[in-house]
Every structure is written in C-alpha cells, then in structure tokens.
C-alpha cells in the first residue's frame, strides 16, 4: 500500500477521508480476527481429540478473551500519551506464535497457553487500530468504524469455513496454514505503521483528532458510559452463546456433522458482517442512540424464537439476528469516543476490552451451565438477554454540530 499524500494543514486532514488507509486497516483486521476465530472453529476437533468437557471449552474461551480484554484499556491509555505506531506489528507476532503453538498443542494446558498468546496479540492490535480508523475518517467516524469492523467480521466469518475445508478433513497440525495470514498481516500492518508515524505522529497528530464537544455534565457522561457497558454485557453475553456453542447446538439438535455445522456457522457470521457495514453509516445519519437501541433490543423477538424452530428457520433467524445485533458495535464505539473525545485510545481499549471480557465470562459460565443441563437449555436462557437493550432509552442523543 502506497502512503497517501496528505495535506498537513488541519482543515485538509479533517475534511479528507483516507480510504486507502481505512481499507488497509480493515483488511488487517480481517486477518487478525480470522486468526483469533480459529479458536472457536476448532473446538469440536479439540473436544473430540482430548475429550474436553463444555466447562473446559468455556475456560479456553475465557483464557483467550480474558487475555485479550485485560490489556486493551491499558494499551489504549498508554498509547494516548505515547503513540506507538509499530505496536500492532508486535501484537501480530504474538498471534503468529499462538497459531504455531495451537497447531502442536496436545493437552488442555498447552491449548490455554496458545489462546493466551493469540489474545495478547488481539489486545495490542485493537486500540491503536481504532485510533487509526478515527484519524483517517475525515469526520465520517461511523463509516470509518464500520469499514474497520466489517473487516474483522468477515475474518471471523471466513475462519470456520477455512477450518472446515483445511483442518477438519486432515488434522490439527493443518492449523499451521494460517501462519500465511499472519505473515500477510505483518506486511500490511508495517505499511500502516509507517503512514501513522510519518503523517500523524510527527506532523499532525495533535490536529487530526476530530472533536465534537457536547454540553453533558460529567455525571451524565459517566452514566452514559455505564449504560453502554450494560448494553455490551447483553450483546456479548448473547454473542458468546453463538460464537462458542452454536456448532455444538446444531450438532446436538439437528444431528449435523462438524463440517456441516461449520457451514451453518458461516451463514450466521456473514450476516453478522453485513450488519456491521450498515451500523456505522446509519448511526452517522439517524443518530447513534437509535441504532444502538434497535440493534440490541430489536433482536429480542427473533432470539426468543430461535430455540423452537427447525434447521431452515434457524438459518433464517440467525441471519436476521446477526444483521441486527452486529450493527450496534460500530455505533457504540463511536458514541463512546464522542462522549470522551480526548481519550480515543483509552475509551476504545475499554470497550473492546470489556466486550472481550464479557464474551470470556459468558463462555465460561455458559459452558458450566451446558455441562449441568444441556446445550439447548443454554439457548433458551440466552434468548432473554437482548431484552436488556431497553436500557438504551436513557442514553442522551448526541446531536451533530
């Protein structure tokens, strides 16, 4: 990717959306999330190979997402004060090592080490990437965040499909093929890092952060952040049931093979990616509050129906749920950035970290619940979670100025 020419004046930087950077960081996000989505995609293989319980599967997800979540706010806080354009390169090296370890892991504890390496790489990648997409947005923050997010969602969608084609018919060691994705990502991230260093840190870092000041009190801002975190809890606890246990649900309820279940998982994840594309621009146009409210609470009737329908309608409902619920996250991130515009890295790290953390906690608790009841009972319980989205009613409406 060639470095785009940028007028170093404040007005030029603010008014220009740098799509070459946005698409590059989105593709890097695709490769990063493709790598981390290998973990849930190989769960059926690992469960079969090492006789793992659902509790152990949940703990693997917890280890990955906890390592990914705990570091992110600290990475964001530190890079707000001391930008590190090459930090993403270091993060991808951690992910690469994680892939290699996972391909050779032959027991539960080695698997835990492998996923923690991938989680650490993800924790380093996300806060700086969110900042780069904001800086390259030219004021179209919702659009920029959607472009960035959709790359990750497509990567997450592709992973089970590639695992079904490459790993499932062969063996666990074929996970090594995903090293290619990490190497390509390293090349792209390096190019982005040079652009970030040359055109943002040295010349225009202090003038490119686009700020819309609001007149909310500090207490109102704090309560708004709390509401957003509750929404994140609802969304990612529910998403944990889908990302970690959906293939097991399909295998248990409809007696599918592992490979068949992965194809149905791909359908849901593609719908999830499509919803992400819509969420950011719609938030720019109609207001982020309304998109956040609709994308969480609006999934409720479809989530409630999901445990009771046949395979065809399961796919239909999962497409609808995926498109609705995924439209929230770009709007949530940008809304939070607008609440606290001077701490982009910290706020991005907090929300990415909390999202991963809730996914981790959800996966662990739902795994224990599945072992003590059944995987289908888990889906009956989780179908109630989107109702919590009604709390979005109390979010202030941040108007454009």
C-alpha positions as CSV (number, residue, x, y, z in Angstrom):
1,X,0.0,0.0,0.0
2,X,1.4,3.3,-1.0
3,X,1.4,6.1,1.6
4,X,-1.3,8.6,0.6
5,X,-0.4,12.2,0.1
6,X,-1.9,14.2,2.9
7,X,-2.1,18.0,3.2
8,X,-0.6,18.7,6.6
9,X,-2.9,21.6,7.3
10,X,-5.6,20.9,9.9
11,X,-8.5,21.6,7.6
12,X,-7.3,19.3,4.8
13,X,-6.7,16.5,7.2
14,X,-10.1,16.9,8.9
15,X,-12.1,17.1,5.7
16,X,-10.4,14.2,3.8
17,X,-11.4,10.6,4.4
18,X,-8.4,8.5,3.6
19,X,-10.0,5.3,2.2
20,X,-6.7,3.6,1.3
21,X,-5.8,3.6,5.0
22,X,-9.3,2.6,6.1
23,X,-9.4,-0.4,3.7
24,X,-5.9,-1.4,4.6
25,X,-6.6,-1.4,8.4
26,X,-9.9,-3.2,7.7
27,X,-8.1,-5.9,5.8
28,X,-5.5,-6.2,8.6
29,X,-8.5,-6.5,11.0
30,X,-9.9,-9.3,8.7
31,X,-6.6,-11.2,9.0
32,X,-6.3,-10.6,12.8
33,X,-9.9,-11.8,13.5
34,X,-9.6,-14.7,11.1
35,X,-6.7,-15.9,13.2
36,X,-8.5,-15.4,16.6
37,X,-11.7,-17.1,15.2
38,X,-9.7,-20.3,14.6
39,X,-10.1,-20.9,18.3
40,X,-13.9,-21.5,18.4
41,X,-13.8,-23.0,15.0
42,X,-11.6,-25.9,16.1
43,X,-13.5,-26.5,19.4
44,X,-15.3,-29.6,18.0
45,X,-11.9,-31.1,16.9
46,X,-10.2,-30.3,20.3
47,X,-13.2,-31.6,22.2
48,X,-13.1,-34.9,20.3
49,X,-9.3,-35.2,20.3
50,X,-8.8,-34.5,24.0
51,X,-12.2,-35.5,25.5
52,X,-12.8,-32.0,26.8
53,X,-16.0,-31.0,28.7
54,X,-18.1,-28.0,27.9
55,X,-16.7,-26.4,31.0
56,X,-13.1,-26.8,29.6
57,X,-14.3,-25.4,26.3
58,X,-15.7,-22.4,28.2
59,X,-12.4,-22.0,30.1
60,X,-10.4,-22.0,26.8
61,X,-12.6,-19.1,25.6
62,X,-12.3,-17.4,28.9
63,X,-8.5,-17.6,28.8
64,X,-8.4,-16.2,25.2
65,X,-10.9,-13.4,25.8
66,X,-9.7,-12.5,29.2
67,X,-6.1,-12.1,27.9
68,X,-7.5,-10.1,25.1
69,X,-9.6,-7.9,27.3
70,X,-7.5,-7.1,30.4
71,X,-4.7,-5.5,28.4
72,X,-6.7,-3.4,26.0
73,X,-7.6,-0.4,28.2
74,X,-4.0,-0.2,29.5
75,X,-2.7,-0.3,25.9
76,X,-5.1,2.4,24.9
77,X,-4.3,4.6,27.9
78,X,-0.6,4.3,27.3
79,X,-0.8,5.0,23.6
80,X,-3.0,8.0,24.2
81,X,0.1,9.5,25.9
82,X,2.8,7.8,23.9
83,X,1.6,6.7,20.5
84,X,3.4,3.5,19.3
85,X,2.8,3.1,15.5
86,X,4.6,-0.2,15.4
87,X,2.8,-1.8,18.4
88,X,0.5,-3.7,16.0
89,X,3.4,-5.4,14.5
90,X,4.4,-6.8,17.9
91,X,0.8,-7.8,18.5
92,X,0.7,-9.9,15.3
93,X,4.0,-11.6,16.3
94,X,2.2,-12.8,19.4
95,X,-0.7,-14.1,17.3
96,X,1.6,-15.9,14.9
97,X,3.3,-17.7,17.9
98,X,-0.1,-18.6,19.2
99,X,-1.1,-20.2,15.9
100,X,2.1,-22.3,15.9
101,X,1.5,-23.4,19.5
102,X,-2.1,-24.3,18.9
103,X,-1.3,-26.5,15.9
104,X,1.0,-28.6,18.1
105,X,-0.9,-28.4,21.4
106,X,-1.6,-31.9,22.7
107,X,-3.3,-31.1,26.1
108,X,-5.6,-28.7,27.7
109,X,-2.9,-26.6,29.3
110,X,-0.9,-26.1,26.1
111,X,-4.2,-25.1,24.4
112,X,-4.6,-22.4,27.1
113,X,-1.1,-21.0,26.5
114,X,-1.7,-20.9,22.8
115,X,-5.0,-19.0,23.0
116,X,-3.5,-16.6,25.6
117,X,-0.8,-15.7,23.0
118,X,-3.4,-15.0,20.4
119,X,-5.5,-13.0,22.9
120,X,-2.4,-10.8,23.8
121,X,-1.9,-10.1,20.1
122,X,-5.5,-9.1,19.7
123,X,-5.3,-6.8,22.8
124,X,-2.4,-4.9,21.3
125,X,-4.0,-4.7,17.8
126,X,-7.4,-3.2,18.5
127,X,-6.9,0.1,20.4
128,X,-4.4,1.5,18.0
129,X,-6.3,0.3,15.0
130,X,-9.5,2.0,16.3
131,X,-7.5,5.2,16.7
132,X,-6.1,4.9,13.1
133,X,-9.6,4.4,11.6
134,X,-10.7,7.5,13.5
135,X,-7.8,9.6,12.3
136,X,-8.4,8.5,8.7
137,X,-12.1,9.1,8.9
138,X,-12.2,12.7,7.8
139,X,-15.1,13.2,10.1
140,X,-17.1,10.2,8.9
141,X,-16.5,8.3,12.1
142,X,-19.4,5.9,11.8
143,X,-18.5,5.0,8.3
144,X,-14.8,4.6,9.2
145,X,-15.6,2.4,12.2
146,X,-17.9,0.2,10.1
147,X,-15.2,-0.2,7.4
148,X,-12.8,-1.2,10.2
149,X,-15.2,-3.5,12.0
150,X,-16.5,-5.3,8.9
151,X,-13.0,-6.5,8.1
152,X,-12.9,-8.2,11.5
153,X,-16.4,-9.6,11.0
154,X,-15.5,-11.1,7.5
155,X,-12.4,-12.6,9.0
156,X,-14.4,-14.2,11.8
157,X,-16.9,-15.5,9.2
158,X,-14.2,-16.9,6.9
159,X,-12.4,-18.8,9.7
160,X,-14.9,-21.6,10.3
161,X,-15.3,-22.1,6.5
162,X,-11.5,-22.4,6.1
163,X,-11.2,-24.6,9.1
164,X,-13.9,-26.9,7.7
165,X,-12.1,-27.1,4.3
166,X,-8.5,-27.3,5.6
167,X,-8.3,-28.6,9.1
168,X,-11.4,-30.8,9.6
169,X,-10.6,-33.2,6.7
170,X,-7.0,-33.5,7.8
171,X,-5.6,-32.9,11.3
172,X,-5.0,-30.3,14.0
173,X,-1.5,-29.6,12.6
174,X,-3.1,-28.1,9.5
175,X,-3.8,-25.0,11.6
176,X,-0.2,-24.1,10.6
177,X,-1.6,-23.0,7.2
178,X,-3.0,-19.9,9.0
179,X,0.6,-18.7,9.5
180,X,0.3,-17.4,6.0
181,X,-2.5,-15.0,7.1
182,X,-0.2,-13.7,10.0
183,X,2.7,-13.1,7.6
184,X,0.5,-11.1,5.1
185,X,-1.0,-9.2,8.1
186,X,2.5,-8.2,9.2
187,X,3.3,-6.7,5.8
188,X,0.1,-4.7,5.7
189,X,0.4,-3.5,9.4
190,X,4.0,-2.4,8.7
191,X,2.9,-0.2,5.9
192,X,0.1,1.3,8.0
193,X,2.6,1.9,10.8
194,X,4.9,4.0,8.5
195,X,1.9,6.0,7.4
196,X,0.8,6.6,11.0
197,X,4.3,7.6,12.0
198,X,5.1,9.8,9.1
199,X,1.8,11.6,8.6
200,X,0.2,11.6,12.0
201,X,2.6,11.5,14.9
202,X,5.4,13.7,13.6
203,X,3.3,16.3,11.8
204,X,-0.4,16.3,12.5
205,X,-1.1,14.0,15.5
206,X,-2.4,16.8,17.7
207,X,-4.6,18.3,14.9
208,X,-6.2,15.3,13.3
209,X,-8.3,14.1,16.2
210,X,-11.8,15.4,15.4
211,X,-13.7,16.6,18.4
212,X,-17.4,17.4,18.7
213,X,-17.8,18.9,22.1
214,X,-21.1,18.3,23.9
215,X,-22.7,20.0,26.9
216,X,-23.3,17.0,29.0
217,X,-22.3,17.1,32.7
218,X,-19.5,14.7,33.9
219,X,-22.1,12.7,35.8
220,X,-24.3,12.3,32.7
221,X,-21.2,11.2,30.7
222,X,-20.4,8.6,33.4
223,X,-23.9,7.2,33.5
224,X,-24.0,7.1,29.7
225,X,-20.8,5.0,29.8
226,X,-22.3,2.7,32.4
227,X,-25.4,2.2,30.1
228,X,-23.2,1.4,27.2
229,X,-21.3,-1.1,29.2
230,X,-24.6,-2.8,30.3
231,X,-25.5,-3.0,26.6
232,X,-22.1,-4.5,25.8
233,X,-22.8,-7.1,28.6
234,X,-26.1,-8.0,27.0
235,X,-24.8,-8.1,23.4
236,X,-21.6,-10.1,24.1
237,X,-23.0,-12.5,26.6
238,X,-25.5,-13.4,24.0
239,X,-22.9,-13.4,21.2
240,X,-20.8,-15.8,23.4
241,X,-23.6,-18.4,23.2
242,X,-23.5,-18.0,19.4
243,X,-19.7,-17.8,18.7
244,X,-18.7,-20.5,21.2
245,X,-21.5,-23.0,21.3
246,X,-23.6,-22.6,18.1
247,X,-21.9,-25.5,16.3
248,X,-22.5,-27.7,19.3
249,X,-26.1,-26.6,19.4
250,X,-26.6,-27.5,15.7
251,X,-24.8,-30.9,16.2
252,X,-26.9,-31.7,19.2
253,X,-30.3,-30.5,17.9
254,X,-30.1,-31.4,14.2
255,X,-27.5,-34.2,14.3
256,X,-25.2,-32.5,11.9
257,X,-21.5,-33.4,11.3
258,X,-18.8,-31.0,12.4
259,X,-18.2,-29.9,8.8
260,X,-21.9,-29.3,8.2
261,X,-22.2,-27.3,11.4
262,X,-19.3,-25.1,10.3
263,X,-21.1,-24.2,7.1
264,X,-24.2,-23.1,9.0
265,X,-21.9,-21.1,11.4
266,X,-20.5,-19.3,8.2
267,X,-24.1,-18.2,7.2
268,X,-24.6,-16.5,10.6
269,X,-21.1,-14.8,10.6
270,X,-21.6,-13.4,7.0
271,X,-24.9,-11.9,8.2
272,X,-23.1,-10.5,11.2
273,X,-20.5,-8.9,8.9
274,X,-23.3,-7.4,6.7
275,X,-25.0,-5.8,9.7
276,X,-21.7,-4.2,10.7
277,X,-21.5,-2.4,7.3
278,X,-24.9,-0.8,7.9
279,X,-24.5,0.1,11.6
280,X,-21.9,2.9,11.3
281,X,-23.4,4.9,8.3
282,X,-26.9,4.6,9.8
283,X,-25.6,5.9,13.1
284,X,-24.0,8.9,11.2
285,X,-27.3,9.6,9.5
286,X,-30.0,8.9,12.1
287,X,-28.1,9.2,15.4
288,X,-26.1,6.5,17.2
289,X,-28.5,6.2,20.1
290,X,-31.3,4.9,17.9
291,X,-29.0,2.4,16.1
292,X,-27.7,1.1,19.4
293,X,-31.2,0.7,20.8
294,X,-32.6,-1.0,17.8
295,X,-29.6,-3.3,17.3
296,X,-29.7,-4.8,20.8
297,X,-33.4,-4.6,21.8
298,X,-34.6,-5.2,18.2
299,X,-33.1,-8.7,18.2
300,X,-35.4,-9.8,21.1
301,X,-38.3,-11.5,19.2
302,X,-36.0,-13.4,16.9
303,X,-33.8,-14.6,19.7
304,X,-36.8,-15.8,21.6
305,X,-38.0,-17.8,18.6
306,X,-34.6,-19.4,17.8
307,X,-34.6,-22.4,20.2
308,X,-38.0,-23.6,18.9
309,X,-37.6,-23.7,15.1
310,X,-36.3,-26.2,12.5
311,X,-33.0,-26.0,10.7
312,X,-34.2,-23.9,7.8
313,X,-35.8,-21.3,10.1
314,X,-32.8,-21.5,12.4
315,X,-30.6,-20.2,9.5
316,X,-33.2,-17.5,8.6
317,X,-33.4,-16.3,12.2
318,X,-29.6,-16.4,12.6
319,X,-29.3,-14.2,9.5
320,X,-31.7,-11.7,11.0
321,X,-30.2,-11.8,14.5
322,X,-26.7,-11.5,13.1
323,X,-27.5,-8.4,11.0
324,X,-29.4,-6.7,13.7
325,X,-27.2,-7.3,16.7
326,X,-23.9,-6.6,14.8
327,X,-25.0,-3.1,13.8
328,X,-24.5,-2.0,17.4
329,X,-20.8,-2.2,17.9
330,X,-19.5,0.5,15.5
331,X,-22.2,2.9,16.8
332,X,-21.3,2.0,20.4
333,X,-17.6,2.6,19.9
334,X,-18.1,6.0,18.1
335,X,-20.7,7.1,20.6
336,X,-18.3,6.4,23.4
337,X,-15.5,8.2,21.6
338,X,-17.8,11.2,21.2
339,X,-18.6,11.2,24.9
340,X,-14.8,11.3,25.8
341,X,-13.2,12.6,22.6
342,X,-9.8,13.4,24.1
343,X,-9.0,9.8,25.1
344,X,-9.7,7.8,22.0
345,X,-7.2,5.0,22.7
346,X,-8.3,4.5,26.3
347,X,-12.0,4.5,25.5
348,X,-11.6,2.2,22.5
349,X,-9.5,-0.1,24.6
350,X,-12.0,0.0,27.4
351,X,-14.9,-1.0,25.2
352,X,-13.0,-3.6,23.1
353,X,-11.6,-5.0,26.4
354,X,-15.0,-5.1,28.1
355,X,-16.6,-6.7,25.1
356,X,-13.9,-9.4,25.1
357,X,-14.2,-9.8,28.8
358,X,-18.0,-10.3,28.7
359,X,-17.5,-12.8,25.9
360,X,-15.0,-14.6,28.1
361,X,-17.2,-14.6,31.2
362,X,-20.2,-15.6,29.2
363,X,-18.4,-18.5,27.5
364,X,-17.1,-19.8,30.9
365,X,-20.4,-19.6,32.7
366,X,-22.4,-21.0,29.7
367,X,-20.0,-23.9,29.4
368,X,-20.6,-24.8,33.1
369,X,-24.4,-24.4,32.6
370,X,-24.3,-26.7,29.5
371,X,-22.5,-29.4,31.4
372,X,-25.1,-29.3,34.2
373,X,-28.1,-29.0,31.9
374,X,-27.9,-29.2,28.1
375,X,-26.7,-27.0,25.2
376,X,-30.3,-26.4,24.2
377,X,-31.2,-25.2,27.7
378,X,-28.4,-22.6,27.4
379,X,-30.1,-21.2,24.2
380,X,-33.4,-20.9,26.0
381,X,-31.8,-18.9,28.8
382,X,-29.7,-16.7,26.4
383,X,-32.7,-15.8,24.3
384,X,-33.8,-13.5,27.1
385,X,-30.6,-11.4,27.1
386,X,-31.4,-8.9,24.3
387,X,-34.4,-7.6,26.4
388,X,-31.8,-5.7,28.4
389,X,-31.3,-3.4,25.4
390,X,-34.3,-1.4,26.6
391,X,-31.9,0.5,28.9
392,X,-30.7,2.4,25.8
393,X,-33.8,4.6,26.2
394,X,-31.9,6.6,28.8
395,X,-28.9,7.4,26.6
396,X,-28.6,11.1,25.7
397,X,-29.0,11.9,22.0
398,X,-25.7,13.4,20.8
399,X,-26.6,15.8,18.0
400,X,-24.1,16.7,15.3
401,X,-22.8,20.3,15.5
